[in-house]
Amino acid sequence: MIDLKDKTFCPTLEEIAEVIRNPLFEKFCSEIKESYGVSEKIEYSCCSMEPGWNVKFKKSGRALCTVYPREAYFTVMVVVGRREKEAVEAKLPDSSVKIREIYHQTQEGNGQRWLMIDLEDPDDSYKDVLRLIKIRSGKVS
């Protein structure tokens, strides 16, 4: 198996999927690609909090989300900025308890919240993440 902390070897999306070993990752990537007409960008992050390879999805230079691979699951980071805040907060009452808790526990800095959401199953949180990305993309007011 590949080492996602090895900066000298850029993995493919398929190799990242092999590390995660959860079919939801491939489903998630497919949904993002199809919904927004984007392709993934695999980047190495030197961030002290999350060093290693991750998968970014951007549209028109704007990050939709970043995916951090784990074993058996993955973490999706969605930034809720000033533009999205009102729409996200309007949808929070209809969101899963997990998403509401993550939103309220994430501190706002410079008008942004960087939501880190673990996904393992195609449950309500998964649907909520897709909704957050849709808001981030500007497809929803």
C-alpha positions as CSV (number, residue, x, y, z in Angstrom):
1,M,0.0,0.0,0.0
2,I,1.2,3.5,-0.7
3,D,2.2,6.0,2.0
4,L,0.1,9.2,1.8
5,K,2.7,11.1,3.8
6,D,5.5,10.4,1.2
7,K,5.9,13.7,-0.6
8,T,8.1,12.1,-3.3
9,F,5.2,10.0,-4.7
10,C,2.0,11.6,-6.0
11,P,-0.7,9.0,-5.8
12,T,-3.6,8.6,-8.3
13,L,-7.2,8.9,-7.3
14,E,-7.4,5.1,-7.6
15,E,-4.5,4.6,-5.3
16,I,-6.0,7.0,-2.7
17,A,-9.2,5.0,-3.0
18,E,-7.3,1.8,-2.2
19,V,-6.0,3.4,1.0
20,I,-9.4,4.5,2.0
21,R,-11.1,1.2,1.2
22,N,-14.6,2.6,1.3
23,P,-16.8,2.7,-1.8
24,L,-18.4,6.0,-0.6
25,F,-15.1,7.8,-1.5
26,E,-15.5,6.9,-5.2
27,K,-19.2,7.7,-5.1
28,F,-18.5,11.1,-3.5
29,C,-15.8,12.0,-6.1
30,S,-18.0,10.9,-9.0
31,E,-20.9,13.0,-7.7
32,I,-18.7,16.1,-7.3
33,K,-17.2,15.7,-10.8
34,E,-20.6,15.2,-12.4
35,S,-22.5,17.9,-10.5
36,Y,-19.9,20.6,-11.1
37,G,-18.0,19.6,-14.2
38,V,-14.7,19.6,-12.3
39,S,-11.8,17.2,-12.0
40,E,-9.8,16.4,-8.9
41,K,-6.5,18.0,-8.1
42,I,-4.2,15.9,-5.9
43,E,-2.0,18.0,-3.8
44,Y,0.5,17.5,-1.0
45,S,-0.2,19.6,2.1
46,C,2.7,20.5,4.4
47,C,0.2,21.8,7.0
48,S,1.2,20.7,10.4
49,M,-2.4,19.7,11.2
50,E,-2.9,17.6,8.1
51,P,0.4,16.7,6.3
52,G,0.1,14.4,3.4
53,W,-1.7,14.0,0.1
54,N,-5.3,15.2,-0.3
55,V,-7.8,15.7,-3.1
56,K,-9.2,19.1,-3.9
57,F,-12.1,20.0,-6.1
58,K,-12.2,23.6,-7.4
59,K,-14.5,25.4,-9.8
60,S,-13.4,28.6,-11.4
61,G,-10.4,28.8,-9.1
62,R,-12.7,28.5,-6.0
63,A,-12.3,25.5,-3.7
64,L,-15.5,23.5,-3.4
65,C,-14.0,21.1,-0.9
66,T,-10.8,19.2,0.1
67,V,-10.8,15.5,0.9
68,Y,-8.4,14.0,3.4
69,P,-8.0,10.3,3.1
70,R,-8.2,8.0,6.1
71,E,-8.4,4.2,6.6
72,A,-12.0,3.1,6.0
73,Y,-13.3,6.7,5.8
74,F,-12.4,10.2,4.6
75,T,-12.7,13.7,5.9
76,V,-14.2,16.5,3.8
77,M,-13.3,20.1,4.6
78,V,-15.9,22.6,3.4
79,V,-15.2,26.3,4.0
80,V,-18.2,28.4,4.9
81,G,-17.3,32.0,4.2
82,R,-19.2,35.2,4.3
83,R,-20.9,34.5,1.0
84,E,-22.3,31.1,2.2
85,K,-23.0,31.9,5.8
86,E,-26.6,33.0,5.5
87,A,-27.6,30.1,3.2
88,V,-25.8,27.5,5.4
89,E,-27.3,28.8,8.6
90,A,-30.8,28.8,7.0
91,K,-30.3,25.1,6.2
92,L,-28.8,24.1,9.6
93,P,-32.2,23.3,11.2
94,D,-32.8,20.7,8.5
95,S,-29.3,19.3,8.8
96,S,-28.2,16.2,10.8
97,V,-27.2,16.6,14.4
98,K,-23.6,15.8,13.5
99,I,-23.4,18.7,11.0
100,R,-25.1,21.2,13.3
101,E,-22.7,20.2,16.1
102,I,-19.6,20.5,13.8
103,Y,-20.8,23.9,12.6
104,H,-21.4,25.3,16.0
105,Q,-18.2,23.9,17.4
106,T,-16.0,25.2,14.6
107,Q,-14.7,28.7,15.5
108,E,-15.1,31.4,12.9
109,G,-12.0,33.2,11.8
110,N,-11.7,36.0,9.3
111,G,-15.4,35.4,8.5
112,Q,-14.9,31.7,7.7
113,R,-15.5,28.4,9.3
114,W,-13.5,25.4,8.1
115,L,-15.8,22.5,8.7
116,M,-14.0,19.1,8.9
117,I,-16.6,16.3,8.4
118,D,-15.8,12.6,8.6
119,L,-17.7,10.5,6.1
120,E,-18.0,6.7,6.3
121,D,-21.6,6.0,5.3
122,P,-24.1,7.4,2.8
123,D,-26.2,8.8,5.7
124,D,-27.8,12.2,6.4
125,S,-24.4,13.8,7.1
126,Y,-23.2,12.7,3.6
127,K,-26.3,14.4,2.0
128,D,-25.6,17.5,4.2
129,V,-22.0,17.7,2.9
130,L,-23.3,17.6,-0.7
131,R,-25.7,20.4,0.2
132,L,-22.9,22.5,1.8
133,I,-20.8,22.0,-1.4
134,K,-23.8,23.1,-3.5
135,I,-24.1,26.2,-1.4
136,R,-20.4,26.8,-1.7
137,S,-20.6,26.5,-5.5
138,G,-23.2,29.2,-5.7
139,K,-25.8,26.9,-7.1
140,V,-28.0,27.5,-4.1
141,S,-28.8,30.9,-2.5
